[in-house]
Amino acid sequence: MKTKNMTIQHFGKSIDQSPLRLVFFLISLVLVCLVLSPAARGEDGTVGPPANHNTTEGYLALDSLTSGTDNTALGASALRLNTTGSFNTACGRRTLTFNTSGSFNTAVGIESLFGNTSGSDNVVVGGGMQVNDIGNDNLALGDTALPANTSGNQNLAVGTFAGGSTTGSRNTSLGFNAGINADTGSNNIDIGNQGAAGESNTIRIGEQVAVAPVLPPDYPYSHANLAAHTATYIAGISGVAVTGTPVVVKSNGQLGVGPSSKRFKAEIKPMDKASEAILALRPVTFRYKKEIDPDGIAQFGLVAEEVEKVNPALVARDAQGKPYTVRYEAVNAMLLNEFLKEHRQVQELRASAAEQKTEIAELKRQLRDQAEAIQKVNQHVELNVPSRQLIVNRQ
């Protein structure tokens, strides 16, 4: 018994240390089952071909079998209560003990799938899924992986204590304690992250801050807090030309796209004079420090601390609340507002100038008409002057 416990514990540790060791361990377990199965005793306790293709070895193994076929039970109380379940493989003490009608399950390690009753197509290596009842198509690899799953389906958990699903389905948990907090949610992917209770359709990779691991009270090994991840490198992005929408990141590490649709906004009103704050900003040229940009490429932009003094709303902050970067998209919107205000003023001036031009043209026309009228009067006067002189002379 003690030896078996140490084996499972060592297996749990080995998962975290090396994926290659996990492969070797699984191969070894399969070989052990293959070697033991032909020499195992049949249902009647005699050595020879087992009845209904069932193979047992161990105290009370397959003790309640009625019509189930093609089962392999190796270990005390393995598949003990199984009656009609078929094509199950149970290697280890109290594996699949409470299974009655579940089929196509593979349980390797002490108490793996211990509480399963009718769940089918589950594969457990390392003592996990001990309380599973009716969950189907789950894969748990690691010491006590998927420890609380009861009815969740199609979950994948690899790592010691990986997978916290209870009723959630289609969750993927990779790493020590990965997804341990994800309980009732579904369609989550937690890699090196403990996940969050109740959430669904979420991908979490790495820990934003150092967290304490979730361990049972009797866990025999000490374990330091899980370290926070401080850098991310993903190949196939830099230098690859694509079209799409810019991705933004919140201070808590969440990625997404800044929405512009009206359905996401409230208290919509004109920007008016609020954009005049950008007139007080001081654009600068600079170079990032060597640890950020070893090439020292010339940059153009703003200083977050200076922008904060002008308008705190234009600054994005880090996890400690300190100014981290400038919300340039907001600056661009304010710049657009100022441009439109200036454009309207220009348009008004042009309209005013056009009106003045029309008025001037009208004045010129009036002056021209007046000049023509005066000219006509002068001509008429000139024609009449000689006649008056003639009359005077005759007198």
C-alpha positions, 0 to 999 in steps of 0.5 A, a space after each residue: 500500500 505504501 509503495 503504491 501511494 509513493 508511486 502515484 505521488 511520484 507520478 503526480 510530481 513527474 507530470 510537472 517536471 517533464 512531459 517526456 516522463 509522463 509519456 514513459 510512465 503511461 507506456 510503462 502502465 500499459 505494458 504492465 496491464 498487457 503483461 498481467 492480463 493474460 495471466 490473470 485469474 478468471 471470474 471463477 478464480 481459476 487460471 485460464 480464459 476468463 468468462 465473457 472476456 472479463 479479467 480480474 486480479 485482486 480481492 473483490 475485483 469485479 465482485 458484482 458482475 452480472 452481464 458486463 463483458 470485456 472488463 479488466 480489473 486489477 487491484 483490490 475492489 477494482 470494479 467491485 460493484 460493476 454489474 452491466 458495464 463493459 469494456 472497462 479497464 481498472 488498474 489499481 486499488 479501488 479503481 472504478 469501485 462504484 461503477 455499475 453500468 458505465 462502459 469504456 472507462 480506463 482508470 489507472 492509479 489508486 482510487 481513480 474514478 472511484 465514485 463513478 457509477 454510469 459515466 463512460 469513455 473516461 480515461 484517468 491516470 494518477 488517482 483523479 476523478 474520484 467523485 465522478 458520477 455520470 460524467 463522460 468523455 473526460 481525460 485526467 492525467 496527473 495526481 488527483 486531476 479533475 478531483 471534483 468532477 461529478 457530471 461534467 463531460 469532455 474535460 481535459 486535465 493534465 497536471 497535479 490537481 489540474 481541472 476544477 470542473 464539477 458540472 462544467 464541460 469541455 474545459 481544458 486545464 494544463 499544468 499544476 493547479 491549472 483550472 482548479 477554480 473553474 467549477 461550473 463553467 464550460 468551454 474554458 482553457 486554462 494553461 498555467 492559470 487557476 481559472 475563475 469560478 463560474 466563468 465560461 468561454 474564457 482562455 487564461 494563460 499564465 498568472 498575472 500575479 503570484 498566487 498560492 496553490 490550492 492543495 489538500 490539507 494532507 498534501 505531503 509536499 511543500 509548494 511555493 506560491 505560483 510565480 507571476 508571468 512577466 513576459 510573453 513571446 509568441 512566434 508568428 506575429 512580428 513581421 507578419 502582414 495581416 489586416 484586422 482590428 487593433 487589439 488592446 490589453 487591460 491592466 489585468 491582462 485581458 485582451 480584446 478589441 475596443 468597441 465603438 458601437 452605440 450599444 456599448 456606450 452610455 451618456 453619449 454627448 458632444 466632446 465640445 471644449 473637452 478636446 481643448 486639453 490636447 492643446 496643452 500637451 507636449 509632443 516629444 522625441 525620445 528613445 526607449 531604454 536599452 532593456 526595452 529597445 536595444 536598437 535605440 530607434 527614435 520614437 515620437 509621442 508623449 510622456 504619460 506623467 505629463 499627460 496625466 497632469 493635463 487630463 488623467 483620463 488620457 492615461 492608462 495605468 498599470 496594476 499598481 495604479 501608476 501612469 503606464 501609457 497614453 491612450 493615443 486613440 483618445 488623443 486622436 479623437 480629441 484631435 479630430 474634434 479640434 480639427 472639425 471645430 477649426 474646419 467649421 470656423 473656416 467654413 463659416 469664414 468662407 461663407 461670410 466671405 462669399 456673402 461679402 463678395 456678393 454684397 460687394 458685387 451688388 454694390 458695384 452693380 449699383 454704383 455702375 447703374 448710378 454711374 450710367 444714370 449720371 452719365 445719361 443725365 450729363 449727356 442730356 444736360 449737355 444737349 440742352 445747354 446750347 439751345 438756351 444760349 441761342 435763345 438768349 442771344 436772339 433776345 
